[in-house]
Amino acid sequence: MTHEHLDWPFFEPRHRALATELEAWAAANVRDVHSHDVDADCRALVRSLGAAGWLTHAVGGQAYGGAADTIDTRAICILRETLARHNGLADFAFAMQGLGSGAISLCGSEAQKRAWLPKVARGEAISAFALSEPDAGSDVASMQCAARQDGDHYVLNGQKTWISNGGIADLYVVFARTGEAPGARGISAFIVEAGTPGFEIAERIEVIAPHPLATLRFSNCRIPASNRIGAAGEGFKVAMRTLDVFRTSVAAAALGFARRALEEGLARATSRRMFNGTLADFQLTQAKLAQMATTIDGAALLTYRAAWQRDQGRNVTREAAMAKMTATEGAQQVIDAAVQLWGGLGVKSGNTVERLYREIRSLRIYEGATEVQQLIIARELLKDVRA
Ligand SMILES: Cc1cc2nc3c(=O)[nH]c(=O)nc-3n(C[C@H](O)[C@H](O)[C@H](O)COP(=O)(O)OP(=O)(O)OC[C@H]3O[C@@H](n4cnc5c(N)ncnc54)[C@H](O)[C@@H]3O)c2cc1C
């Protein structure tokens, strides 16, 4: 794999160094490691990513074990792209350490940062981000899970679902309705530790690309008021600020999956013998390969534009939405083309392109489904025209 795109003006020398070191580490440590115990795999990946120092990029603040004082969006995109190309679960383990602790990095108190970020950065505490509910997915502001203040505690009641790392996390950042105002303005964010009485895993959820995932239940779960992240009623903003950082990195993960699919497609097309030649000799194949490569470069340009723009301290609402939509939808097409090039072997369980085909699907749904990204882009466009 070449790193030609890292010569683009979006990057600085430290990004090229990061990509080179990570590539060597990932090739030696995580390529295609898969057992049948996803919880154990995930725990082991978090530990090894932490021991190697990669998780320092997932948290903000050098005083708390972070690689820099603010999260470097281009660095987390390079990390996710590279890890996803080698192993989807390694990308997942890295991403969740960042997403799960992101609210603390961005909006946490000094005490919260000291308590959690160093452990997350070393891979000693696993984190989760609990926003979605059975009746509040895309329409997240309609959440029902409630936190009632009782002296110097809050009492949580309700459910969260689709929570990645649910069941193996030590730290859950949970969003709940505190009722300061209706809708999005009456939500607060809280730290809930695994093992807190009244907090249980109601159900583990199995999906087509296995990773730890669960429904959480809170029944009169008491947590100290000091576990609230940011001001009361500001939880929706905390969630959106966190997603603003990590949405672009979902595009980067999709890019990693797509690049792997192109590698696999090229390898098969040039080695599969048929009709006195190879599959790659035919123009129909070449058209497919050209489309795959062009889709990847288009997605990469949008992804790293959004990452660079955020690192300049500029708003990226529209750019991150464009990157996420284009990279995830494009990766699905690229991977589908790779499956086609592999013929019957493309759908054989255990084949890399078959795994990629399952892995890419949920990226088009979580952290804002494609339709939600379309609405965001249109809203931003119309805002400019109507202003
Ligand atoms: C593998 C996986 C991991 C996840 N991990 C987490 C996690 O760690 N933490 C967390 O909080 N959540 C997580 N989620 C939840 C995810 O964020 C939600 O699934 C997502 O927000 C969509 O919500 P929903 O599933 O309720 O679908 P719905 O909101 O019911 O959406 C269904 C469909 O409606 C479409 N739609 C929505 N709005 C509109 C509209 N205005 N017009 C037209 N169509 C529309 C959507 O695009 C979608 O296609 C995860 C989900 C998956 C699949």
PDBQT file of the ligand as one rigid body, heavy atoms in Angstrom, charges set to zero:
ROOT
HETATM    1  C1  LIG A 401     -23.631  -1.573  14.502  1.00  0.00    +0.000 C 
HETATM    2  C2  LIG A 401     -24.231  -0.376  15.184  1.00  0.00    +0.000 A 
HETATM    3  C3  LIG A 401     -23.536   0.258  16.235  1.00  0.00    +0.000 A 
HETATM    4  C4  LIG A 401     -24.093   1.341  16.894  1.00  0.00    +0.000 A 
HETATM    5  N1  LIG A 401     -23.424   1.905  17.958  1.00  0.00    +0.000 NA
HETATM    6  C5  LIG A 401     -24.017   2.909  18.668  1.00  0.00    +0.000 A 
HETATM    7  C6  LIG A 401     -23.395   3.438  19.847  1.00  0.00    +0.000 A 
HETATM    8  O1  LIG A 401     -22.284   3.039  20.223  1.00  0.00    +0.000 OA
HETATM    9  N2  LIG A 401     -24.055   4.391  20.555  1.00  0.00    +0.000 N 
HETATM   10  C7  LIG A 401     -25.269   4.861  20.169  1.00  0.00    +0.000 A 
HETATM   11  O2  LIG A 401     -25.811   5.730  20.874  1.00  0.00    +0.000 OA
HETATM   12  N3  LIG A 401     -25.896   4.377  19.056  1.00  0.00    +0.000 NA
HETATM   13  C8  LIG A 401     -25.298   3.420  18.303  1.00  0.00    +0.000 A 
HETATM   14  N4  LIG A 401     -25.926   2.916  17.176  1.00  0.00    +0.000 N 
HETATM   15  C9  LIG A 401     -27.263   3.385  16.834  1.00  0.00    +0.000 C 
HETATM   16  C10 LIG A 401     -27.306   4.225  15.567  1.00  0.00    +0.000 C 
HETATM   17  O3  LIG A 401     -26.776   5.491  15.809  1.00  0.00    +0.000 OA
HETATM   18  C11 LIG A 401     -28.779   4.244  15.106  1.00  0.00    +0.000 C 
HETATM   19  O4  LIG A 401     -29.060   2.947  14.600  1.00  0.00    +0.000 OA
HETATM   20  C12 LIG A 401     -29.018   5.295  14.051  1.00  0.00    +0.000 C 
HETATM   21  O5  LIG A 401     -28.985   6.571  14.619  1.00  0.00    +0.000 OA
HETATM   22  C13 LIG A 401     -30.373   5.090  13.351  1.00  0.00    +0.000 C 
HETATM   23  O6  LIG A 401     -31.379   4.983  14.310  1.00  0.00    +0.000 OA
HETATM   24  P1  LIG A 401     -32.441   3.768  14.206  1.00  0.00    +0.000 P 
HETATM   25  O7  LIG A 401     -31.695   2.500  14.114  1.00  0.00    +0.000 OA
HETATM   26  O8  LIG A 401     -33.399   3.951  15.325  1.00  0.00    +0.000 OA
HETATM   27  O9  LIG A 401     -33.166   3.969  12.816  1.00  0.00    +0.000 OA
HETATM   28  P2  LIG A 401     -34.334   5.002  12.518  1.00  0.00    +0.000 P 
HETATM   29  O10 LIG A 401     -34.066   6.303  13.172  1.00  0.00    +0.000 OA
HETATM   30  O11 LIG A 401     -35.627   4.324  12.761  1.00  0.00    +0.000 OA
HETATM   31  O12 LIG A 401     -34.126   5.199  10.954  1.00  0.00    +0.000 OA
HETATM   32  C14 LIG A 401     -34.612   4.256   9.993  1.00  0.00    +0.000 C 
HETATM   33  C15 LIG A 401     -34.426   4.841   8.613  1.00  0.00    +0.000 C 
HETATM   34  O13 LIG A 401     -35.095   6.084   8.510  1.00  0.00    +0.000 OA
HETATM   35  C16 LIG A 401     -34.275   6.987   7.811  1.00  0.00    +0.000 C 
HETATM   36  N5  LIG A 401     -34.596   8.370   8.153  1.00  0.00    +0.000 N 
HETATM   37  C17 LIG A 401     -34.364   8.989   9.336  1.00  0.00    +0.000 A 
HETATM   38  N6  LIG A 401     -34.797  10.261   9.293  1.00  0.00    +0.000 NA
HETATM   39  C18 LIG A 401     -35.325  10.425   8.036  1.00  0.00    +0.000 A 
HETATM   40  C19 LIG A 401     -35.956  11.496   7.354  1.00  0.00    +0.000 A 
HETATM   41  N7  LIG A 401     -36.121  12.684   7.973  1.00  0.00    +0.000 N 
HETATM   42  N8  LIG A 401     -36.386  11.319   6.089  1.00  0.00    +0.000 NA
HETATM   43  C20 LIG A 401     -36.242  10.126   5.486  1.00  0.00    +0.000 A 
HETATM   44  N9  LIG A 401     -35.638   9.059   6.063  1.00  0.00    +0.000 NA
HETATM   45  C21 LIG A 401     -35.195   9.223   7.311  1.00  0.00    +0.000 A 
HETATM   46  C22 LIG A 401     -32.882   6.619   8.263  1.00  0.00    +0.000 C 
HETATM   47  O14 LIG A 401     -31.951   7.102   7.353  1.00  0.00    +0.000 OA
HETATM   48  C23 LIG A 401     -32.956   5.128   8.287  1.00  0.00    +0.000 C 
HETATM   49  O15 LIG A 401     -32.642   4.647   7.005  1.00  0.00    +0.000 OA
HETATM   50  C24 LIG A 401     -25.358   1.838  16.477  1.00  0.00    +0.000 A 
HETATM   51  C25 LIG A 401     -26.032   1.214  15.415  1.00  0.00    +0.000 A 
HETATM   52  C26 LIG A 401     -25.482   0.133  14.775  1.00  0.00    +0.000 A 
HETATM   53  C27 LIG A 401     -26.249  -0.497  13.638  1.00  0.00    +0.000 C 
ENDROOT
TORSDOF 0
